[in-house]
Amino acid sequence: MRKIFFLSLISLIIITVSLFTGCSIFNRSNSSKPPEEQRQEEKVSEGEITEPEQQMPAEKPREDTPREDTPEYEVIEDLDTLPEKIAETLEHLKRQRGYFVFNPKDYGTGNDLYVLISAGEKPTGGYSINIDSLTLQNNTLKVVVKEQEPAAEDGVIQVITYPLVVVKMYDLIEGIYVIDEDNEEFKGITTKNLPSD
C-alpha cells in the first residue's frame, strides 16, 4: 500500500513540474533555420525590437502562424493628457479617416507608441469609434474597431465632429493593420499637408 502511495506521489510531482516548466515535447522547434536566426525570431516575438524608422505600413498579419498575443495597451480617454506634440498633430490628422502611428523618435515618447484611429469628419454628433479587439501577430498589430452612427430618430448636436480613439502601446511593433467590424480596412493617414514648425 505504501509503494502505491509513493509511486502516486512521485507521479504527481513529475506531472506538476512538467506543467510548470513546460514539457520539452511542446517547446521543440520544427524550424530548419539555424539556431542564431531562431533566437533572433524569438527576441522579435518577445517584443525586443528596435524603434521604427517611419510611419508603419498597413500590413495584414501573415496567416502562416496563428499565434496571437494581446499586447499591453491603454486607450487614452482624456486627450488633454497626450504629449503636446502629439496633441498638436492630432488636431490636423483627425479630419481624415484612417490611422496614424506616432513614431517615438519623432514625438519624444521614449518607448511608448501612440496610435490614432480616426473615423474622419462627421456632420453631426452621435458618431463614435471604439476598440473592439487588439492583437499582436508576428509583431504586426491588428486592431479591430467598432464604429457607430446615430439612429435616425436620435436627437444629435448639429455640429461637425471627429470621432477618434488614441491607443498607447507599451511595446514597439513592426506593422499595423486596422479594420472595422465589417472587415473594411483603414488606410494610413498622411502628414503631407501638416503645417510645419
Secondary structure, 3 states (H helix, E strand, C coil): CHHHHHHHHHHHHHHHHHHHHCCHHHHCCCCCCCHHHHHHHHHHHCCCCCCCCCCCCECCCCCCCCCCECCCEEECCCHHHCCHHHHHHHHHHCCCEEEEEECHHHHCCCCCEEEEEEECCECCCCCEEEEEEEEEECCEEEEEEEEECCCCCCCCCCCCECCEEEEEECCCCCEEEEEECCCCECCECCCCCCCCC
